[in-house]
Amino acid sequence: MRPFSIRLFSPSGAPDGILVASRDDWPGRAVIFPRALAGEVKGRKEYQQPGIYILVSSKRMYIGEGDPVGDRIDSHVKHKDFWKKGVFFTAEGGRLNKAHVQHLESRLISLAKHANRVPLENANQPTVPALSEEDHAFTENFLHEVLLMLPLLGFWQFSEEEDDGDVAQDDGDSAANAEESAAVSTGKRAAMYSSIPQGLQFKLTSRNADATLEVVEGGVLIKTGSRVASPVTDRFELDVPSYAALRRQLCESGVIAQNGADWVFTQDQFFASGSAAASVARGAVSNADWWKGGQGKSLGEYIREAKAKA
């Protein structure tokens, strides 16, 4: 994980007013604003661009997208009373389009549900749109940077609690999920994965799954052609509803598709954690120890080593 700096600009000079966050090494821009100043945000150029937005109070949150993003925020100023603060992300040079922001919205909602820090006002889980390989990689990289920035901008709602019930074992194995306990927040987890040698590959062969995983910066990729277990276990929806929802989204968007009698990944797919990747591949609640590397060393062991060095 490389170091980075954020540039904060206060257009009015008031520290509790509108703030614009940017980085020299990233095309994204974040605009943070209190609800009381929503009217002043309208004059900014970012308001007229495609983007994603997050509206929060101390107890609730709403995530959305818009093209332009400002039209949707205007609607929520009129029709949603709960929120006190908002942030929206756009990109310079027209780098984000409608499909990009729909993908980002769906992924952020899934991550928020998994973190389970505050109730979501979103009634539905949006479907992940089909993206080209290049667009998918760009959007996931953009999401990675957003997740790194959010805690620094005061939005903690995507940070996970240390004890996450979503990672309990389905077969009575009491092995702790080191990955989730090490990653108290999405940003910390991304940093932890980035400390593991990039390019390491692991295999998962369980139930009727046969999947290959590669460690990349900030997370992992399940590789094209990996076979997932089918059907899922009876308790999958009950034990890990967020991972079950993610698997459904990947099937609906064609990222996981039927090939003869098998269900396989049609493209490389990024996951923020090995447990998410294993759970989707196995169709059962799983942790990073299901991914076995060379000489039998699991991804979970690498994670525990990274935690010990942190």
C-alpha positions in Angstrom: 0.0 0.0 0.0 1.6 3.2 -1.1 1.4 6.4 1.0 -0.9 9.1 -0.3 -2.0 12.6 0.7 -5.3 14.4 0.4 -5.7 18.0 -0.5 -8.6 19.7 1.3 -10.0 22.9 0.0 -12.6 25.1 1.8 -14.3 27.4 -0.8 -15.7 29.6 1.9 -12.9 29.4 4.4 -15.2 27.9 7.0 -13.9 24.6 8.4 -17.4 23.4 9.0 -18.6 24.4 5.6 -18.3 22.8 2.2 -15.0 20.9 1.7 -13.5 19.6 -1.6 -11.0 16.7 -1.3 -8.7 15.7 -4.2 -5.5 13.9 -4.8 -2.7 14.5 -7.3 -2.5 10.8 -8.1 -6.2 10.1 -8.7 -8.9 11.6 -10.9 -11.6 11.4 -8.3 -12.9 14.4 -6.3 -15.0 14.3 -3.2 -17.3 17.1 -2.0 -18.3 17.0 1.6 -21.2 19.2 2.8 -23.6 19.7 5.7 -27.3 19.4 4.7 -27.8 23.0 5.6 -25.5 24.1 2.8 -26.9 21.8 0.1 -28.1 24.8 -1.8 -24.6 26.2 -2.0 -23.2 22.9 -3.5 -25.4 23.3 -6.6 -23.1 25.9 -8.0 -20.1 23.6 -8.2 -19.2 21.9 -11.5 -19.0 18.5 -9.8 -22.7 18.7 -9.1 -23.5 18.3 -12.8 -21.3 15.3 -13.3 -22.0 11.5 -12.9 -21.2 10.4 -9.4 -22.0 8.5 -6.3 -23.2 10.0 -3.0 -23.6 9.0 0.6 -26.0 10.8 3.0 -25.7 10.1 6.7 -26.9 10.9 10.2 -25.4 9.3 13.3 -27.8 6.4 13.0 -28.8 6.0 9.3 -27.3 6.1 5.8 -28.4 6.3 2.2 -26.2 5.5 -0.8 -27.1 6.5 -4.4 -25.8 7.4 -7.8 -26.8 10.0 -10.4 -26.0 11.4 -13.8 -25.8 14.1 -12.9 -25.3 13.4 -9.2 -26.9 16.7 -8.2 -30.3 15.9 -9.5 -30.6 12.9 -7.0 -29.2 14.9 -4.1 -31.8 17.7 -4.8 -34.5 15.1 -4.6 -33.3 13.8 -1.2 -33.1 17.4 0.1 -36.8 17.6 -0.5 -37.9 14.1 0.4 -35.5 12.6 2.9 -35.4 14.2 6.4 -33.0 12.0 8.3 -29.6 13.0 6.9 -27.3 15.7 8.3 -24.2 15.4 6.2 -23.4 14.2 2.7 -20.4 13.4 0.4 -20.4 12.8 -3.3 -17.6 11.5 -5.6 -17.1 12.4 -9.2 -14.1 12.2 -11.5 -12.3 14.8 -13.6 -12.2 14.5 -17.4 -15.5 12.6 -17.7 -13.8 9.5 -16.4 -17.0 8.2 -14.7 -20.1 7.3 -16.8 -23.6 6.0 -15.8 -22.5 2.3 -15.8 -19.5 3.1 -13.6 -21.5 4.9 -10.9 -24.2 2.2 -11.0 -21.5 -0.4 -10.3 -20.0 1.8 -7.5 -23.5 2.2 -5.9 -24.2 -1.5 -5.9 -20.7 -2.3 -4.4 -21.0 0.3 -1.7 -24.4 -0.9 -0.7 -23.1 -4.4 -0.4 -20.1 -3.3 1.6 -22.3 -1.2 3.9 -24.6 -4.1 4.6 -21.6 -6.3 5.4 -20.1 -3.7 7.8 -23.6 -3.4 9.4 -22.6 -0.3 11.3 -25.8 1.7 10.7 -29.2 0.8 9.1 -29.5 1.6 5.4 -32.3 3.6 4.0 -31.9 1.9 0.7 -34.9 -0.4 0.1 -33.3 -2.4 -2.8 -30.0 -3.9 -3.7 -29.1 -2.6 -7.2 -28.0 -5.0 -9.9 -24.3 -4.8 -10.8 -24.2 -3.6 -14.5 -22.2 -5.5 -17.1 -18.9 -3.8 -17.7 -16.0 -4.5 -20.0 -12.8 -5.9 -18.5 -11.2 -2.5 -18.7 -14.1 -0.6 -17.2 -14.5 -3.2 -14.4 -10.9 -2.8 -13.4 -11.1 1.0 -13.5 -14.3 1.0 -11.4 -13.0 -1.4 -8.8 -9.8 0.7 -8.5 -11.8 3.8 -8.2 -13.9 2.1 -5.4 -10.7 1.1 -3.6 -9.5 4.7 -3.5 -13.0 5.9 -2.3 -12.9 3.4 0.6 -9.4 4.6 1.6 -10.6 8.2 1.6 -13.9 7.8 3.4 -12.6 7.3 7.0 -10.2 10.2 6.5 -13.2 12.4 5.5 -15.2 11.4 8.6 -17.4 8.7 7.1 -16.8 5.6 9.3 -20.0 3.7 8.3 -18.1 1.3 6.1 -15.6 0.3 8.8 -16.3 -3.2 10.2 -16.6 -4.2 13.8 -13.9 -6.6 15.0 -16.3 -9.4 15.7 -18.1 -10.1 12.5 -20.6 -12.9 12.6 -20.5 -13.3 8.8 -17.3 -15.2 9.0 -18.3 -18.1 11.2 -17.6 -21.6 9.9 -20.4 -23.7 8.4 -18.8 -27.1 9.3 -18.1 -26.6 13.1 -14.5 -25.5 12.5 -13.8 -23.1 15.3 -10.7 -21.5 13.6 -10.9 -17.8 14.0 -11.2 -15.7 10.8 -7.9 -13.8 11.1 -8.7 -11.8 8.1 -11.8 -10.1 9.5 -10.4 -9.7 13.0 -7.3 -8.0 11.5 -9.3 -5.7 9.3 -11.2 -3.5 11.7 -12.0 -1.2 8.7 -12.1 -1.5 5.0 -9.1 0.8 4.6 -7.1 -1.3 7.1 -8.1 -4.5 5.4 -7.0 -3.1 2.0 -3.6 -2.1 3.5 -3.2 -5.5 5.0 -3.8 -7.2 1.6 -1.4 -4.8 0.0 1.3 -6.0 2.4 1.0 -9.6 1.1 3.2 -10.3 -1.9 1.3 -9.4 -5.0 0.6 -12.1 -7.6 0.5 -15.0 -5.1 -2.1 -17.5 -6.3 -4.2 -19.9 -4.2 -6.6 -22.7 -5.0 -10.0 -23.6 -3.5 -11.3 -27.1 -4.2 -14.3 -27.8 -1.9 -17.8 -29.2 -2.5 -17.7 -29.0 -6.4 -15.9 -25.7 -6.6 -12.5 -25.4 -8.3 -11.3 -21.8 -8.2 -8.1 -19.9 -8.5 -7.4 -16.7 -6.5 -4.7 -14.1 -6.9 -3.6 -11.5 -4.4 -3.7 -7.9 -5.8 -3.3 -4.5 -4.3 -6.0 -4.0 -1.8 -7.7 -7.3 -2.1 -8.0 -10.5 -4.2 -9.1 -11.6 -7.7 -11.0 -14.8 -8.5 -9.6 -15.7 -11.9 -11.6 -16.2 -15.1 -12.7 -19.8 -15.6 -12.9 -20.6 -11.9 -15.8 -23.0 -11.1 -18.1 -22.2 -8.2 -20.0 -24.7 -6.2 -23.6 -25.3 -7.2 -26.1 -25.3 -5.6 -25.4 -23.2 -2.5 -25.8 -24.7 1.0 -29.2 -24.5 2.6 -28.0 -22.1 5.2 -26.0 -19.8 2.9 -28.7 -17.1 2.8 -29.2 -17.2 6.6 -25.5 -17.4 7.6 -24.1 -14.8 5.2 -26.9 -12.8 3.5 -24.5 -10.2 2.2 -22.3 -12.7 0.5 -25.4 -14.6 -0.8 -26.6 -11.3 -2.3 -23.2 -10.6 -3.8 -23.2 -14.1 -5.5 -26.7 -13.4 -6.9 -25.6 -10.1 -8.3 -22.6 -11.7 -10.0 -24.9 -14.3 -11.6 -27.4 -11.7 -12.7 -24.7 -9.6 -14.3 -23.1 -12.5 -16.1 -19.8 -12.4 -14.1 -20.8 -16.0 -13.0 -22.5 -17.9 -15.8 -23.5 -21.4 -16.7 -21.1 -23.4 -18.9 -22.5 -26.8 -19.6 -23.1 -28.4 -16.2 -20.8 -25.9 -14.4 -21.1 -22.3 -13.2 -17.9 -20.4 -13.8 -16.4 -16.9 -13.6 -16.5 -15.3 -17.1 -14.0 -12.6 -16.0 -11.5 -11.8 -13.3 -13.5 -10.6 -10.3 -12.2 -8.4 -7.5 -13.1 -9.1 -3.8 -12.2 -7.0 -0.8 -11.5 -10.1 1.3 -10.6 -13.7 0.9 -13.6 -14.7 3.0 -16.0 -13.0 0.6 -14.3 -14.7 -2.3 -14.3 -18.1 -0.6 -18.0 -17.8 0.5 -19.1 -16.8 -3.1 -17.0 -19.7 -4.6 -18.2 -22.4 -2.2 -21.8 -21.1 -1.8 -21.2 -21.5 1.9 -19.9 -19.4 4.8 -16.1 -19.6 4.6 -12.9 -17.9 5.5 -9.5 -17.2 4.0 -8.1 -20.6 5.2 -10.0 -22.3 2.4 -7.6 -20.8 -0.1 -4.5 -23.1 -0.3 -1.2 -21.9 -1.8 2.1 -23.5 -2.5 3.2 -26.1 0.0 -0.2 -26.0 1.6 0.1 -22.6 3.1 -3.2 -20.9 3.2 -4.2 -17.3 2.5 -5.3 -17.1 6.1 -1.8 -17.9 7.3 -0.4 -15.0 5.2 -3.1 -12.7 6.7 -2.1 -13.8 10.3 1.5 -13.1 9.5 0.6 -9.6 8.1 -1.4 -8.9 11.2 1.5 -9.9 13.5 3.8 -7.5 11.6 1.3 -4.6 11.7 
